[in-house]
Amino acid sequence: MDRRRQGRVAALIPVTVWGVDAHANAFTQTATVRNISSSGAVLQGMPQKLKQGQVLDLQFENERAQFRVVWAGLPNTYEEGEIGLERMDAELSFWNVEFERCQPIAQA
């Protein structure tokens, strides 16, 4: 059963990510959003070790917002290098997408 509160849609969106990794090292990284919902996203291409609850800044086009790490893919798994994020300001429109016009990803 999927625990997400909103449906999600597939995406391939380049973003810039700023934050501090699990070892307290600051980083700036380009990553790709794999899927989005109105309140979160899954990023791929994140080699940093991150912990649940860490706060990251994302920039998409001219918009910038803070997201909280909800999960991080484990090494040597299909999800290695991926992170699940939840937007901290739920009222902020960030992705500039009309979700009701998008085809949702099938629930597993």
C-alpha positions as CSV (number, residue, x, y, z in Angstrom):
1,M,0.0,0.0,0.0
2,D,1.3,3.4,-1.0
3,R,1.7,5.9,1.9
4,R,1.7,9.0,-0.2
5,R,-1.1,11.5,0.4
6,Q,-1.2,12.8,-3.2
7,G,-0.9,11.1,-6.5
8,R,2.4,11.4,-8.3
9,V,3.4,11.9,-11.9
10,A,6.5,10.9,-13.8
11,A,8.9,13.6,-14.6
12,L,12.4,14.3,-15.9
13,I,13.2,17.7,-14.5
14,P,16.7,19.0,-13.9
15,V,17.2,20.8,-10.5
16,T,20.0,22.2,-8.5
17,V,20.2,21.0,-4.9
18,W,22.0,22.7,-2.0
19,G,22.5,21.2,1.4
20,V,24.7,19.6,4.0
21,D,25.3,15.8,3.8
22,A,25.3,13.3,6.7
23,H,28.9,14.2,7.4
24,A,28.2,17.9,7.8
25,N,29.8,18.7,4.4
26,A,28.1,21.4,2.3
27,F,27.4,20.5,-1.3
28,T,25.7,21.8,-4.4
29,Q,24.6,19.1,-6.8
30,T,22.6,18.9,-10.1
31,A,20.0,16.1,-10.0
32,T,17.0,14.9,-11.9
33,V,13.5,14.8,-10.5
34,R,12.1,11.3,-11.4
35,N,8.5,11.9,-10.2
36,I,6.6,14.7,-8.4
37,S,3.4,15.3,-6.5
38,S,2.0,18.6,-5.3
39,S,3.9,18.2,-2.0
40,G,7.0,16.2,-2.8
41,A,9.4,14.6,-5.3
42,V,11.8,11.8,-5.9
43,L,15.3,12.8,-7.0
44,Q,17.9,10.6,-8.7
45,G,21.6,11.3,-9.1
46,M,22.3,12.1,-5.5
47,P,25.6,10.5,-4.5
48,Q,25.7,12.2,-1.1
49,K,24.8,10.3,2.1
50,L,21.7,12.0,3.5
51,K,19.6,11.3,6.5
52,Q,15.9,11.4,7.0
53,G,14.8,14.8,8.3
54,Q,17.6,16.8,6.6
55,V,16.6,20.0,4.9
56,L,17.7,20.7,1.3
57,D,17.1,23.7,-1.0
58,L,16.0,23.0,-4.6
59,Q,16.0,25.3,-7.5
60,F,13.8,24.7,-10.5
61,E,13.9,27.3,-13.2
62,N,13.7,30.6,-11.2
63,E,11.9,29.1,-8.2
64,R,13.6,28.0,-5.0
65,A,12.1,26.1,-2.1
66,Q,13.1,24.0,0.9
67,F,12.4,20.2,1.1
68,R,12.8,17.7,3.9
69,V,14.4,14.3,3.2
70,V,11.8,11.6,3.8
71,W,13.9,8.6,2.7
72,A,17.2,7.9,1.0
73,G,18.0,4.9,-1.2
74,L,20.3,2.4,0.3
75,P,23.7,1.5,-1.2
76,N,23.6,-1.5,-3.6
77,T,19.8,-1.3,-4.2
78,Y,17.6,-0.2,-7.1
79,E,17.1,3.1,-5.2
80,E,20.7,3.9,-4.6
81,G,21.3,7.6,-5.4
82,E,17.6,8.5,-5.0
83,I,16.0,10.5,-2.3
84,G,12.3,11.1,-1.4
85,L,11.5,14.7,-0.5
86,E,8.6,16.5,1.1
87,R,8.1,20.3,0.5
88,M,8.3,22.2,3.7
89,D,5.9,25.0,2.6
90,A,2.9,23.1,1.5
91,E,1.2,26.3,0.3
92,L,3.9,27.2,-2.2
93,S,3.4,26.4,-5.8
94,F,6.8,25.1,-7.0
95,W,6.6,22.8,-10.0
96,N,4.3,24.9,-12.1
97,V,2.4,21.8,-13.1
98,E,-1.4,21.2,-13.4
99,F,-1.5,17.8,-11.7
100,E,-5.1,17.2,-12.5
101,R,-4.1,17.2,-16.2
102,C,-1.3,14.7,-15.8
103,Q,-1.5,10.9,-15.9
104,P,-0.8,9.5,-12.5
105,I,1.8,6.8,-11.9
106,A,0.1,3.4,-11.2
107,Q,-0.1,2.5,-7.6
108,A,1.8,-0.7,-6.7
